[in-house]
Amino acid sequence: MKRVALALLCAAALLYALSSVMGARYPDAAWGAWGYVAAFSEAAMVGAIADWFAVVALFRHPLGLPIPHTAIIPSNKDRIGAKLAGFICNNFLGTEQVLAKLREFDPAGRLAEWLARPASAEKLGEWGVLAARYGLSAFDDARVRDFLGNIAKAGLAQLDISRAAGQALEALTAGGRHQALLNDALAQISELLEGETAQAQITEAIAREVKSLRFVGLDQVAARMGTKKVVSAVATSLAEIAGEPDHPLRARFDSAMAEFIDRLQHDPELQQRGEEIRAELMAHPALGDYLQGLWDELLGWLREDLGRADSIIGQRIAALTSALGTRLQADTEIRQWINEQIEAAAPLAIERYREDIRLYIIERVGQWNAHEMTDELEQHIGRDLQFIRVNGTLVGGLVGLLIHAVTHWLGG
């Protein structure tokens, strides 16, 4: 394109030279046509040279002369970078623009659609298997086993067993949770007593006792009668306890639990016993062997499963992924909730990182070499800029022709 533009300039110069010579030799030829040709070619040269100057001034000093306001791009590289960063951040990373794009994108809907695809579920299963295999190869190392064993021992050494047990029981009994456990236990015992197997065992036990008293023929009869009375009494007592929230036995149960929890946390004897148990566990070689055995069994099972094409872990990941995607697709409200959470969190992330992105662009542009950046830009947009020179040559010539015609028409 440079050669084309230069060729047009040279053509305009040759045409101007020819028109000047022929116009001087034949001034009246064809009503002064050579004057029009000269005006056209002269203005074409001016337009071509002016636009050449403008194009070159963008990238370097024309003819190497430090004319003011030339070499615009390399001279203003840092300012251009700052303006570019501001333009991108203001027009592409504005909070409202990003939020509008998020709403249009529908992240929850796209996520549900992707998860529900069988191919996506299988792919996630494969990724999970690959990640697990890598984890196995990385963790199946004596150094890792020793490290984890040391962590377990260190954690056990710092554990106050008695106090921890008391805190755990305190959490479990908070809000009367243990009363619900008691209700379940009473229901289980009542069901057990009413079963034929339990009654047969109780009958047999009573029969043995009665038989030991040598009442011939009365052992089974007495046993059956005694069984009915025992079962009836126990069942009645259990029903009373289960049906009365304020039953005295419940109060005694609460009191006993509270007392036991308090002893676990504050009784020096129980705390000392807990420390002894902890010391025995740490000193016992079976603890290390047990932990090592558990670790080896876990790794062995995982290695065996992950080595199969039909890995249970991979299938489970794929099934869970597909089920999650299907549930998300069917549940409009949860998708709406996910989108709302993303929209609520997005402004914070945008405001937090937009300035970082702007500074990053400024820094990267500032690190560019001015000449390399100029050459790169010229390679990308230079062809279009050469069309400016071509158009300048033609448009300049037409404007010169128009001016000459108007001047001639006015009698100038």
C-alpha positions as CSV (number, residue, x, y, z in Angstrom):
1,M,0.0,0.0,0.0
2,K,3.0,2.3,0.6
3,R,4.1,1.6,-3.0
4,V,0.6,2.3,-4.3
5,A,0.4,5.6,-2.5
6,L,3.9,6.6,-3.6
7,A,3.1,5.6,-7.2
8,L,0.0,7.9,-7.2
9,L,2.2,10.8,-5.8
10,C,4.7,10.2,-8.6
11,A,2.0,10.1,-11.2
12,A,0.6,13.4,-9.9
13,A,4.1,14.9,-10.1
14,L,4.6,13.7,-13.7
15,L,1.2,14.9,-14.6
16,Y,1.9,18.3,-13.1
17,A,5.2,18.5,-15.0
18,L,3.5,17.5,-18.3
19,S,0.6,20.0,-17.8
20,S,3.0,22.8,-16.9
21,V,5.1,22.3,-20.1
22,M,2.1,21.7,-22.3
23,G,0.1,24.6,-20.8
24,A,3.0,27.0,-21.4
25,R,3.4,25.8,-24.9
26,Y,-0.3,25.7,-25.8
27,P,-2.1,28.2,-23.4
28,D,-5.3,28.3,-25.5
29,A,-5.5,24.6,-26.3
30,A,-9.0,23.3,-25.7
31,W,-10.0,26.3,-23.7
32,G,-7.1,26.0,-21.3
33,A,-7.6,22.3,-20.4
34,W,-3.9,22.0,-19.4
35,G,-4.6,24.5,-16.6
36,Y,-7.2,22.2,-15.2
37,V,-4.9,19.3,-15.4
38,A,-2.2,21.3,-13.6
39,A,-4.5,22.4,-10.9
40,F,-5.7,18.8,-10.3
41,S,-2.2,17.3,-10.2
42,E,-0.8,20.2,-8.1
43,A,-3.5,19.8,-5.5
44,A,-3.1,16.0,-5.6
45,M,0.6,16.3,-4.8
46,V,-0.2,18.6,-1.9
47,G,-2.9,16.2,-0.5
48,A,-0.6,13.2,-0.9
49,I,2.3,14.9,0.8
50,A,0.1,16.3,3.6
51,D,-1.5,12.9,4.3
52,W,1.9,11.2,4.1
53,F,3.1,13.7,6.8
54,A,0.1,13.0,9.0
55,V,0.4,9.2,8.7
56,V,4.1,9.2,9.4
57,A,3.7,11.6,12.3
58,L,1.6,9.0,14.1
59,F,4.6,6.6,14.4
60,R,7.8,8.6,14.0
61,H,9.4,12.0,13.1
62,P,8.9,12.7,9.4
63,L,12.3,12.6,7.6
64,G,13.8,12.3,11.1
65,L,13.1,15.9,11.9
66,P,11.9,16.6,15.6
67,I,8.9,18.6,14.4
68,P,6.5,19.3,17.3
69,H,3.5,16.9,17.6
70,T,5.1,14.2,15.6
71,A,5.9,10.6,16.7
72,I,2.7,10.8,18.6
73,I,2.3,7.1,19.5
74,P,5.8,6.5,20.9
75,S,5.9,9.9,22.6
76,N,2.6,9.3,24.4
77,K,2.9,5.6,25.0
78,D,2.3,5.9,28.8
79,R,-0.6,8.3,28.4
80,I,-2.2,6.1,25.7
81,G,-1.9,3.1,28.1
82,A,-3.6,5.1,30.9
83,K,-6.4,6.2,28.5
84,L,-6.8,2.6,27.2
85,A,-7.0,1.3,30.7
86,G,-9.6,3.9,31.7
87,F,-11.6,3.2,28.5
88,I,-11.7,-0.5,29.1
89,C,-12.6,-0.2,32.8
90,N,-15.2,2.4,32.3
91,N,-16.9,0.9,29.2
92,F,-16.4,-2.8,29.7
93,L,-15.9,-3.3,33.5
94,G,-18.5,-0.8,34.8
95,T,-20.6,-2.3,37.5
96,E,-23.9,-1.9,35.7
97,Q,-22.4,-3.3,32.4
98,V,-21.1,-6.4,34.1
99,L,-24.3,-6.9,36.1
100,A,-26.4,-6.6,32.9
101,K,-24.2,-9.1,31.2
102,L,-24.5,-11.5,34.2
103,R,-28.3,-11.2,34.1
104,E,-28.3,-12.0,30.4
105,F,-25.8,-14.8,30.9
106,D,-28.0,-16.6,33.6
107,P,-25.1,-18.3,35.4
108,A,-27.3,-20.7,37.4
109,G,-29.3,-21.8,34.4
110,R,-26.1,-22.5,32.3
111,L,-24.5,-24.3,35.3
112,A,-27.6,-26.5,35.7
113,E,-27.7,-27.2,32.0
114,W,-24.0,-28.1,31.9
115,L,-24.2,-30.4,35.0
116,A,-27.3,-32.2,33.7
117,R,-25.5,-33.3,30.5
118,P,-24.3,-36.9,30.7
119,A,-21.1,-35.9,29.0
120,S,-20.4,-33.3,31.6
121,A,-21.1,-35.7,34.4
122,E,-18.8,-38.3,33.0
123,K,-16.1,-35.7,32.4
124,L,-16.3,-34.5,36.1
125,G,-16.2,-38.2,37.1
126,E,-13.0,-38.6,35.0
127,W,-11.5,-35.5,36.5
128,G,-12.3,-36.6,40.0
129,V,-10.7,-40.0,39.4
130,L,-7.6,-38.4,37.9
131,A,-7.3,-36.0,40.9
132,A,-7.8,-38.9,43.3
133,R,-5.1,-41.0,41.5
134,Y,-2.7,-38.1,41.7
135,G,-3.5,-37.6,45.4
136,L,-2.8,-41.3,46.0
137,S,0.5,-41.2,44.3
138,A,1.4,-38.1,46.2
139,F,0.3,-39.2,49.6
140,D,1.6,-42.8,49.4
141,D,4.9,-41.7,50.8
142,A,6.6,-42.6,54.0
143,R,7.3,-39.0,54.8
144,V,3.6,-38.2,54.5
145,R,2.6,-41.1,56.7
146,D,5.2,-40.1,59.3
147,F,4.0,-36.5,59.1
148,L,0.3,-37.4,59.6
149,G,1.2,-39.8,62.4
150,N,3.2,-37.1,64.2
151,I,0.2,-34.7,63.8
152,A,-2.2,-37.3,65.3
153,K,0.2,-37.9,68.2
154,A,0.7,-34.1,68.8
155,G,-3.1,-33.6,68.7
156,L,-3.6,-36.4,71.1
157,A,-0.9,-35.0,73.4
158,Q,-2.7,-31.7,73.6
159,L,-6.2,-33.3,74.1
160,D,-7.7,-33.1,77.5
161,I,-9.9,-36.2,77.3
162,S,-12.0,-35.6,80.4
163,R,-12.7,-32.0,79.6
164,A,-13.4,-32.7,75.9
165,A,-15.8,-35.5,76.8
166,G,-17.6,-33.2,79.2
167,Q,-17.9,-30.5,76.6
168,A,-19.1,-33.0,74.0
169,L,-21.8,-34.3,76.4
170,E,-22.7,-30.7,77.3
171,A,-23.3,-29.9,73.7
172,L,-25.3,-33.1,73.2
173,T,-27.5,-32.5,76.1
174,A,-28.1,-28.7,75.4
175,G,-31.8,-27.9,74.9
176,G,-32.9,-31.2,76.3
177,R,-31.6,-33.3,73.4
178,H,-30.8,-36.2,75.8
179,Q,-34.5,-36.4,76.7
180,A,-35.2,-37.2,73.1
181,L,-32.6,-39.9,73.3
182,L,-34.2,-41.2,76.5
183,N,-37.6,-41.3,74.7
184,D,-36.1,-43.4,71.9
185,A,-34.4,-45.7,74.5
186,L,-37.7,-46.2,76.3
187,A,-39.5,-46.9,73.1
188,Q,-37.0,-49.5,72.1
189,I,-37.1,-51.2,75.5
190,S,-40.9,-51.3,75.5
191,E,-40.9,-52.8,72.0
192,L,-38.3,-55.3,73.1
193,L,-40.3,-56.4,76.2
194,E,-43.5,-56.8,74.2
195,G,-41.8,-59.2,71.7
196,E,-42.4,-62.9,72.0
197,T,-38.7,-63.7,72.0
198,A,-38.0,-61.5,75.1
199,Q,-41.1,-62.9,76.9
200,A,-40.0,-66.4,76.2
201,Q,-36.6,-65.7,77.6
202,I,-38.1,-64.1,80.7
203,T,-40.4,-67.1,81.1
204,E,-37.6,-69.5,80.9
205,A,-35.6,-67.6,83.5
206,I,-38.5,-67.5,85.9
207,A,-39.2,-71.1,85.3
208,R,-35.7,-72.1,86.2
209,E,-36.1,-70.1,89.5
210,V,-39.4,-71.6,90.3
211,K,-38.2,-75.1,89.4
212,S,-35.3,-74.6,91.8
213,L,-37.9,-74.3,94.6
214,R,-39.0,-77.9,93.7
215,F,-42.7,-77.0,93.1
216,V,-43.3,-79.8,90.6
217,G,-45.7,-78.9,87.8
218,L,-45.9,-75.3,88.8
219,D,-42.8,-74.0,87.2
220,Q,-44.2,-73.2,83.7
221,V,-47.5,-72.0,85.0
222,A,-45.9,-69.7,87.6
223,A,-43.3,-68.6,85.1
224,R,-46.0,-67.5,82.6
225,M,-47.9,-65.7,85.3
226,G,-44.8,-64.0,86.6
227,T,-43.8,-63.0,83.1
228,K,-47.1,-61.3,82.4
229,K,-46.8,-59.4,85.7
230,V,-43.2,-58.4,85.1
231,V,-43.8,-57.3,81.5
232,S,-47.0,-55.5,82.5
233,A,-45.3,-53.6,85.3
234,V,-42.3,-52.7,83.3
235,A,-44.4,-51.6,80.3
236,T,-46.6,-49.5,82.6
237,S,-43.6,-47.8,84.1
238,L,-42.1,-47.1,80.7
239,A,-45.3,-45.7,79.4
240,E,-45.6,-43.4,82.4
241,I,-42.1,-42.1,82.0
242,A,-42.5,-41.6,78.2
243,G,-45.8,-39.9,78.6
244,E,-44.9,-37.5,81.4
245,P,-42.3,-34.8,80.6
246,D,-42.1,-33.9,84.3
247,H,-41.7,-37.5,85.5
248,P,-39.4,-37.7,88.5
249,L,-37.2,-40.2,86.7
250,R,-36.6,-37.6,84.0
251,A,-35.5,-35.1,86.6
252,R,-33.1,-37.6,88.1
253,F,-31.8,-38.4,84.7
254,D,-31.2,-34.6,84.1
255,S,-29.5,-34.2,87.4
256,A,-27.3,-37.3,86.9
257,M,-26.2,-36.1,83.4
258,A,-25.4,-32.6,84.7
259,E,-23.5,-33.9,87.6
260,F,-21.5,-36.3,85.4
261,I,-20.7,-33.5,82.9
262,D,-19.6,-31.2,85.7
263,R,-17.3,-34.0,87.1
264,L,-15.8,-34.6,83.7
265,Q,-14.9,-30.9,83.4
266,H,-13.8,-30.1,86.9
267,D,-13.1,-33.3,88.9
268,P,-9.3,-33.6,89.3
269,E,-9.5,-37.4,89.6
270,L,-11.4,-37.9,86.4
271,Q,-9.1,-35.4,84.6
272,Q,-6.1,-37.4,86.0
273,R,-7.6,-40.6,84.8
274,G,-8.1,-39.0,81.3
275,E,-4.4,-38.0,81.2
276,E,-3.4,-41.6,82.1
277,I,-5.6,-43.0,79.4
278,R,-4.0,-40.6,76.9
279,A,-0.5,-41.4,78.0
280,E,-1.2,-45.2,77.7
281,L,-2.6,-44.7,74.2
282,M,0.4,-42.7,73.1
283,A,2.9,-45.1,74.6
284,H,1.2,-48.2,73.2
285,P,2.8,-49.3,70.0
286,A,-0.5,-50.7,68.8
287,L,-1.7,-47.2,68.2
288,G,0.8,-46.5,65.5
289,D,0.3,-49.9,64.0
290,Y,-3.5,-49.3,64.0
291,L,-3.2,-45.9,62.4
292,Q,-0.8,-47.3,59.8
293,G,-3.1,-50.2,59.1
294,L,-6.0,-47.9,58.6
295,W,-4.0,-45.7,56.3
296,D,-2.8,-48.6,54.2
297,E,-6.2,-50.1,54.0
298,L,-7.7,-46.8,52.8
299,L,-5.0,-46.3,50.2
300,G,-5.3,-49.9,49.0
301,W,-9.1,-49.6,48.6
302,L,-8.8,-46.3,46.8
303,R,-6.0,-47.5,44.6
304,E,-8.0,-50.6,43.6
305,D,-11.2,-48.7,42.9
306,L,-9.6,-45.9,41.0
307,G,-7.6,-48.4,38.9
308,R,-10.8,-49.9,37.4
309,A,-12.6,-48.5,34.4
310,D,-15.9,-48.7,36.3
311,S,-14.6,-46.9,39.3
312,I,-17.3,-46.6,42.0
313,I,-15.9,-43.1,43.0
314,G,-16.0,-41.9,39.4
315,Q,-19.6,-43.3,38.9
316,R,-20.7,-41.7,42.1
317,I,-19.2,-38.3,41.2
318,A,-20.9,-38.5,37.8
319,A,-24.3,-39.6,39.3
320,L,-24.2,-36.8,41.9
321,T,-23.3,-34.3,39.2
322,S,-26.1,-35.4,36.9
323,A,-28.6,-35.4,39.8
324,L,-27.5,-32.0,41.0
325,G,-27.9,-30.6,37.5
326,T,-31.4,-32.2,37.1
327,R,-32.5,-30.8,40.5
328,L,-31.2,-27.3,39.6
329,Q,-33.0,-27.4,36.3
330,A,-36.3,-28.3,38.0
331,D,-36.0,-25.8,40.8
332,T,-36.6,-22.3,39.5
333,E,-36.3,-20.8,43.0
334,I,-32.9,-22.1,43.8
335,R,-31.6,-21.0,40.4
336,Q,-33.0,-17.6,41.1
337,W,-31.3,-17.6,44.5
338,I,-27.9,-18.5,43.0
339,N,-28.2,-15.7,40.4
340,E,-29.2,-13.3,43.2
341,Q,-26.2,-14.3,45.2
342,I,-23.9,-13.9,42.3
343,E,-25.4,-10.4,41.5
344,A,-25.0,-9.4,45.1
345,A,-21.4,-10.5,45.3
346,A,-20.4,-9.2,41.8
347,P,-20.3,-5.5,42.6
348,L,-17.8,-6.1,45.5
349,A,-15.5,-8.1,43.2
350,I,-15.9,-5.6,40.4
351,E,-15.1,-2.6,42.6
352,R,-12.3,-4.6,44.2
353,Y,-10.5,-5.7,41.1
354,R,-11.4,-3.0,38.5
355,E,-8.7,-0.7,39.8
356,D,-6.2,-3.5,39.9
357,I,-7.0,-4.3,36.2
358,R,-6.6,-0.7,35.3
359,L,-3.2,-0.4,37.0
360,Y,-2.2,-3.7,35.4
361,I,-2.9,-2.4,31.9
362,I,-1.0,0.8,32.6
363,E,1.9,-1.2,34.0
364,R,2.0,-3.6,31.0
365,V,1.8,-0.8,28.4
366,G,4.5,1.1,30.3
367,Q,6.8,-1.9,30.1
368,W,6.4,-2.1,26.3
369,N,9.3,-0.9,24.2
370,A,8.1,2.2,22.3
371,H,9.6,1.2,19.0
372,E,8.3,-2.3,19.2
373,M,4.8,-1.1,20.1
374,T,4.9,1.4,17.2
375,D,6.0,-1.3,14.7
376,E,3.3,-3.6,16.0
377,L,0.6,-1.0,15.6
378,E,1.8,0.0,12.2
379,Q,1.7,-3.6,11.1
380,H,-1.9,-3.9,12.2
381,I,-3.4,-0.6,11.1
382,G,-0.8,0.7,8.6
383,R,-2.6,-0.7,5.5
384,D,-5.7,1.3,6.3
385,L,-3.6,4.4,7.0
386,Q,-2.0,4.1,3.6
387,F,-5.5,4.4,2.1
388,I,-5.6,7.8,3.7
389,R,-2.7,8.8,1.5
390,V,-4.4,7.4,-1.6
391,N,-7.7,9.1,-0.8
392,G,-5.8,12.3,0.1
393,T,-4.1,12.3,-3.3
394,L,-7.4,11.8,-5.2
395,V,-9.6,14.1,-3.0
396,G,-6.9,16.8,-3.0
397,G,-6.7,16.7,-6.8
398,L,-10.5,17.0,-7.1
399,V,-10.6,19.9,-4.6
400,G,-7.8,21.6,-6.6
401,L,-9.7,21.1,-9.8
402,L,-12.9,22.5,-8.2
403,I,-11.0,25.6,-6.9
404,H,-9.5,26.2,-10.3
405,A,-12.8,25.9,-12.0
406,V,-14.5,28.3,-9.7
407,T,-11.7,30.7,-10.0
408,H,-11.8,30.5,-13.8
409,W,-15.6,30.9,-13.8
410,L,-15.4,34.0,-11.6
411,G,-12.9,35.4,-14.1
412,G,-9.9,35.3,-11.7
